[in-house]
Amino acid sequence: MKLDKNYRRLTTYTSLAAALTLCGLLAAGCQTQNTLSASASPSDASAAEETTAEIIVTTAPETIPPLSPRGQILPEIQVTVPEAVPMPEYLRVGEEHPVVAQLQQRLMDLGFMDHDEPTQYFGTQTERAVKIFQRQNDLTQDGIVGGSTYEAIMAQDAKHYAAQKGDEGDDILQIQSRLYDLGYLASENLLTGNFGDSTEAAVLKLQEVNGLSQDGKVGQQTMNLLYSDEVRANFLALGEKSDVVLACQQRLKTLGYLVSEPDGTYGQDTVEAVKQFQARNDQIVDGYLGPGTRMALNSSDAKPMGLRLGDEGTTVSKIQNLLSKYGYLNSGNVTGYYGEITEKAVKSFQTQNGLASDGTVGAMTMAKLTGSDVKKAPKQSTSSGSSGSSGSSNSSGSSGSSNSGSSSGKTNNSSSGGSSSGTVKMSGGVSALIAKAQSKLGSPYVWGAKGPNSFDCSGFVYWCLNQVGVNQSYITSSGWRNVGRYTRINNFSDIQAGDIVVVNGHVGIAAGGGTVIDASSSNGRVIHHALSSWWANNFICAWRIFG
């Protein structure tokens, strides 16, 4: 009873060494007892027992584990096991759970979600990706991950993203926008979000021009091509005929650049109109309707036509011919050069036809000149036109004098055009870039958006750079792998504030102190966070914009 009572009082022990010590001490005690027994006389036996008992009690430490009739009592080890967070029956917007990160990574791998550092938060972009997956796999498109959706996403044979005729959604709208930018869709009204005949035809043309298998579907290969810097756009040039040409001609006509009637054929008059447009809208003046020119042409910010003193070219000749036809300009002054005589004729035409008399051929003047209800010059104007013809005798001299004026006019025009592009220089530096990036923290992530209030990762970088004067065209995250014009940084540890950090499928702006600002699909917004191991593991390169 006493042993049992003492054993219950003993505390928990944490090492096997204590047990081994006990064994050693017990053995020593036994040896001492045997020695005493052998050397002591029978009369001393009881004393020896008492002595042995005392030795055992006094030399054994208090922490020695006790023995039970069945052997050594092992120490009790107190282990705290963290309580597992049970997975919700359904994953939906607002849920936070470790399994969400796995879900996001899988959706990224399958092409349903833009690459980014996975998080445990189920946001709107995760919901969007789930809906597209459900659409492709004939599941209810509710964006909620229940058992069947989760199993389908995580299955080894899960299908990669593919869009085809009959599909509908915002991803289809983005594909259409890209096809439109590249010149494969004819007009903006075809950007419907519905994958119909026109979209299928555009995809087939894209695949044909770029040497892909022509199936009319946007699978992984076609999607990668769409956003690759190697994609070949559907440039429109002299001699081509299509609905795309017709749509562009109609827009050029509205803006006052095209003199002839739109007919869908890319003739010399269209080339001249395109060149005039490019010169006034900060585009490369080449006469081709490439994606950049088409985007500018259909932008609400497109600058309308404005022929003025000092301009020259085929379009000026056409204007002069029309002015001559209606009696405002002598035919001898149809020279292709916009001098003072032409300016005077334009002012007369404007006054007669109820337009502001500024001597410049803008969109309204062009529309009137090429319309069917033109008021001809009164007879006295004709005689003044003929006296203008005497001025025409002067035309060479006037041309010389006008040339000096024209020369200054050309310089002004040129400097004005140059100034708009020339002022876009790399200025502002690192601090300005980071300040612009920080000003958009919290802005929503929207696939394909380029600002100013919503962004995807490459659109965010594009917007920030242009805001601080770096004239960088829009390129996707894959395009950022081989930009070439900046200093390439190949070591992750060499990243500095202001660098553009390129990882597999994603891009952000280094903000200093081992942090980055990016438009994050997994977070659903623009965030400022650490350049974590995920960034290091997926690192491709960085680009030093300043210095």
TAMODA-V129465 format. One record per run of one state. SS is the DSSP state (A for helix, B for strand, O for the rest). FROM is the first residue (numbers start at 1). TO is the last residue. If there is no record, write none. Layout:
# TAMODA-V129465
ss->[SS/SS]
from->[FROM/FROM]
to->[TO/TO]
This chain:
# TAMODA-V129465
ss->[O/A/O/A/O/A/O/B/O/B/O/B/O/B/O/A/O/B/O/A/O/B/O/A/O/B/O/B/O/A/O/A/O/B/O/A/O/B/O/A/O/B/O/B/O/A/O/B/O/A/O/B/O/A/O/B/O/B/O/A/O/A/O/B/O/A/O/B/A/O/A/O/A/O/A/O/B/O/B/O/B/O/A/O/A/O/B/O/A/O/B/O/B/O/B/O/B/O/A/O/B/O]
from->[1/2/10/16/40/42/60/67/69/71/73/91/92/96/97/98/110/121/122/124/137/145/146/147/155/163/164/168/169/170/182/188/191/194/195/197/210/218/219/220/227/236/237/241/242/243/255/265/266/268/281/289/290/291/298/306/308/312/313/314/326/331/334/337/338/340/353/361/363/370/379/394/395/423/429/439/444/446/450/451/454/456/457/468/479/483/487/490/492/495/500/504/506/513/515/521/525/531/533/538/539/545]
to->[1/9/15/39/41/59/66/68/70/72/90/91/95/96/97/109/120/121/123/136/144/145/146/154/162/163/167/168/169/181/187/190/193/194/196/209/217/218/219/226/235/236/240/241/242/254/264/265/267/280/288/289/290/297/305/307/311/312/313/325/330/333/336/337/339/352/360/362/369/378/393/394/422/428/438/443/445/449/450/453/455/456/467/478/482/486/489/491/494/499/503/505/512/514/520/524/530/532/537/538/544/547]
